[in-house]
Amino acid sequence: MDERLKQLIEELGAAISASLADSPRIASALEELKREGYDVFLVLEATIGLNHRVAEEFEELETELEWQGEEPSSEPPKIEWTPQDQKFLRALKIAVD
């Protein structure tokens, strides 16, 4: 891993730690546990996945679209939901319109 990428990942880790430390909601929950007589140990694990995007890949895709005569659309693709899809999304409290 190059040094710049390593530095960026460390900055991300520090930002996550700082946001957790500054969270009033987390502080309140930890304080409540302490009032109940518990020693609190909070260990969080974050997995960061990275994919390096290469400009050439995008150029190839644009060329392929032009070659096939397809125009990129600003409209979102139309999705046809099955009854099972709708049931699953509703179970997750996601509106299906």
Secondary structure, 3 states (H helix, E strand, C coil): CCHHHHHHHHHHHHHHHHHHHCCHHHHHHHHHHHHCCCCCCCCCCCCCCCCCCCHHHHHHHHHHHHHCCCCCCCCCCCCCCCHHHHHHHHHCCCCCC
